[in-house]
Amino acid sequence: MSTTRRDRSAFRAARGNTRQIGEVAERVGLSLRAVRYYEEAGLLTPAGRTPGGFRLYDDEAVDRLLVIKKMKSLGFTLEEMRSLLSVRDELSDSTISESRRTELRERLHTWVVLAEEKLATLRQQAGVAEDFVIGLHGDADRTV
């Protein structure tokens, strides 16, 4: 039995603000394989599944993947990603005690410092790359 356009529209409305894995992968600029990998690694959980078994992701999962993608680009490990995501998840819980919230904020500040260190390293590497490119342009100009 073929699915009509009306059936697909009704399904989209019923599933709310969720997207299938392909839409999410495209939206965040990752491959399907990468999204599945982060799910298998326990960093991401689908919000649900379609009647046909396809994964569905909500806006929270999209935001989470964007954080993962940025951390990956900065060279953080899966375990480091898991740790930061855990802090962020717990901080979003309005029922935690104020002392726990303070502890989590301190841990989050540690992540800020680590990210700033990675940024400083990347800026230094970018400077080296710029000097190298300038040198190559000079070499190319001298050979003309």
N, C-alpha and C positions, 0 to 999 in steps of 0.2 A: 504494500500500500504506500503510495507516494505522500510525502508531506507537502501540504499546500503552504502558500505564503501566509495565509491566515493562521494556520497551525503554528508556524514558526513565530509569528508575531505574538500569539497568545502565550507560547512557551516563554518568550523573552520577558513578557510582562509578569508572568507567574514567578520567574526565577529572581525577580527584583534586580538589584544593582550588581549582579555577578556577571562574570565573563568566562568564557571557555579558555583553556590554556593557550591556544593560538593567539587569541585577542590580547591576552595578558603579555605573552612573550613579545609580541609586536609592540605593544604599548611601552614596555620598559626597555626594549632593545636587547633582549636576550633570545637565545635559541630555545626551542621546545625542550631540547635535551638538557639545557642548563636549568630551566625551570623544574623539570622532573628531578634533576640531580639535587637541587636544593631542597626539594620536597623529601626525597629519599634520605638526605642528610639530616632531616628533622628541623630544618630552618624555616619551613613553609608548610602550612596546612591548608588544603582546599576548604572553602566554606561549605561545599557540598558536591553533589554529583547530579548530572542529568539522569532522566529515566534510562538513557542508553549507557550510563556509566562514565560519561566524560566528566572530567574535573571542572569544578566551578570555583572561581576566585572572586573575592570581594575587594573593595577599595583598600582595606587594611592589608590584604595580601599584596596588592600592587605596591603600596607604600613600602612594605617590608622588602619586596624584591628590589626596589630602588635603593634602599639602604644597603642591601647585600651587594648589589652591583657596584656601588661606590666603594664599599669596603674591599671588594675583590680588586678593584682598580688600584687601591692603595696598598695592596699586598697583604691584607689581613688574612689569617688562616680561617678555616671553617670553625674551629673551636673558639677563636676570638670573635667571629661573627655571632656564634651561638651565645657567647657570654654577653655581648652588648645587647643583642636582641632580648635576652632574658631580663636585663636591667630595664630596658625600655618597656617591655611587657608589664613588669611588676610595677613600674612607676605609673602606668596608666590605670592601675587598680585603685579605685577611690577608697577601698576599705582597709588599706594597709595603715599601720600605725605611723604616727609622725616620726618616731625614732627610726623605724625602718625606711621611711621616705628620705630622711636625712642621710642615712647610710647609703641608699641607692643614688642619691644626688652626688655624694662624694665619689662613688664608683663611676658615675657618668662623667664627672669632672676628670677622672683619670683617663677616660676615653677621649675627652677633648684634648688633653695634653698629648696623648699618643697620636691622634690625628694631626695635631699641629706639628709634631716632630716629623711625621711622614710628609707633610706639606713642605716643610723646610728642606727636607732631603730632595724632594722632587724639584723644588725651585733651584737648588744647587745643581742638580743634574740638567735642568733646562738651561742654566747658564753655561755649563760645559758644552752642551749640544749647540747652543747659539755661537759660542766661540769657534767650535769646530766647523760649522757651516760658513761662518765669515772667513775662516782660513781657506776653506775649499773654494769659495768665490774668488778669493785672492789668487789662489793657484790657477783657477780657470782663466782669470783676467790676464795673468802673466803669460799664459801659453798662446794668447791670441796674437 
